[in-house]
Amino acid sequence: MTQVDFYILKDNSERAQNLLTCRLSEKAYKQGRQVFINTDTSEQLKQLDDMLWTFTTNSFLPHGRYEEDSDSTHPVLLGHAVEPEGPSDVLVNLSSDVPVFFSRFNRVAELVGGDEAQRQAARERYRFYQDRGYTLNTHNLK
């Protein structure tokens, strides 16, 4: 059964959320896992695509956009409003909704930051998973 981890950010900026997305993706990549980052908007997808190349000076995180790389050969894929095919290790969900395909993944990372509306959407996603009996963990980050 899918394990769901909620990461609660103290810093509500979009940059903080994107940086955490990069760090979680890098960690999973180093563990040999396939990662799919489900963005909330196409603009967010573009920002993360750029940031994955530059978030640290010593990192290289091979990645691609799912629309362009549907063969899933990259260990980290980014997508918006698309259901990925292929390996299903880690889903980083940045969408305000629970993706219909989430249960195909072994792990789901839900990042919670932003304004009160975004936090309320995260509470609703938490209840969704909880009502269906998924294993939930919460991590309060600085």
Stockholm file with secondary structure:
# STOCKHOLM 1.0

chainA/1-142         MTQVDFYILKDNSERAQNLLTCRLSEKAYKQGRQVFINTDTSEQLKQLDDMLWTFTTNSFLPHGRYEEDSDSTHPVLLGHAVEPEGPSDVLVNLSSDVPVFFSRFNRVAELVGGDEAQRQAARERYRFYQDRGYTLNTHNLK
#=GR chainA/1-142 SS CCEEEEEECSSCCHHHHHHHHHHHHHHHHHTTCCEEEECSSHHHHHHHHHHHHHSSTTCCCCEEETTTCTTCCSSEEEESSCCCCSCCSEEEECSSSCCTTGGGSSEEEEEECSSHHHHHHHHHHHHHHHHTTCEEEEEECC
#=GC SS_cons         CCEEEEEECSSCCHHHHHHHHHHHHHHHHHTTCCEEEECSSHHHHHHHHHHHHHSSTTCCCCEEETTTCTTCCSSEEEESSCCCCSCCSEEEECSSSCCTTGGGSSEEEEEECSSHHHHHHHHHHHHHHHHTTCEEEEEECC
//
